Amino acid sequence: MMIQVAQRAAEELHRLAKEENLETYVLRLRVVPGGCSGLQYVMGFEEREQEDDIVYENHGLKVVIDPDSLPFLEGTTVDYEESLLGSGFVLRNPNVKSSCGCGHSFTT
């Protein structure tokens, strides 16, 4: 399995990188302990991948994941949604068994 980035999410990430004047960047996805359900996502730009990272490319965007986070993220799709209540990135992760009420942490 791999990590997918939806077209809409890739467009928004490229826009944000341009807004931050980033010329070279990768998107790092990580899973760390925390939140009310035990695990939470961390997502952000970095200048380049690390030697042991697993790298995926979608829509001209490099997504990097450390080996410890990969088992929790396999098969995940990063998307971007807009609604009347707000907008933001959504991670559709088939490994999640349950998540907290706010949707920011999960268990596998």
N, C-alpha and C positions, 0 to 999 in steps of 0.2 A: 504494500500500500504506500501511498505517498501523500504529501500535503498539497492541497489545491488552493489557489487564490482565485476567487471569482473576478471577472472582468471589472465589475463595479468597484470592488475593493482595491484592485490593482490601480485603477485610475485615481482613486482617492489617496492611496499611499504615494503614488508618484506626485500628486498635487501637493501633499504635505511636505514631501522631501524637497520639492522645488521651493515651497514657501520658506523652508528652513535653510535654503541655499546649500543643500547637500549635492555635491557633484557625483560622488561615489558613495554608495550605501547598500546595505543589505538589511532585510527585515529579520530580526531575531525573535523567535517564539520560544518561550521556556515555560516549564511547569515548576512551581516552587511550593513548599509547604506553606499553608496559610489559609485564611478565610474561615468561615464558619463550617464549611464542609470538609476541610482538610487540605485541599489543593487549590491553587489558583494560577491563572495565566499571567505571564509577563510578556509584553510585546513592545518592541521599540527598534529604532534605527541604530545601526552601528556602521562604522566605516568599512569593515571587511570581515570576512568569515575567519574563524579560528581553525587551526590545523585539524582538529578532530571533529569538526562540525559536519553534519549531513546537510547537503545543499540541494534545494529544489528550485526550479525556475518556472515561473508562470507569468505570462503577459509582460515579459521584460523585467520582472522583479525577482531578485534572488531572495529566497527564504532559507534561513539557516537555523538548525536545531542541534543542540548538544546531545550527545549519546544518552545521557540520563533522562532527558525529557522525551526522547523519541517514542518509547513505548506508550506513553500517555497521549501522544499526539497523532499516531499513525491513523491515516484516513480522514484527518480533519480538513475542513474547508473553511477558509477565511472569507467572510463576506462583509458587505457594508450595507446597512439599511437606513432609510430615512422614513420618519413618520411624524405625525403631528406632535408626538410626545418627545421627539428628539431624534438624533441620528448617532450612529456609531458602528464600530466593527463588531461582528458576531462570529464566534467560532463554533462551527457545527462539528461536534466531536462524537463519533460513534462509540467511543470508549466510555463515555460518561454514563454512570448508573443512576446518579442522582445529583442534584445541585441545590444550593441554598435558595431561599426566597428571592434574594436580590439578583441571582444569576451570575455572581462574580466568583464563586468557588464551587468545587465539585468533588465527587468521589468516583473512582473507577472500579 
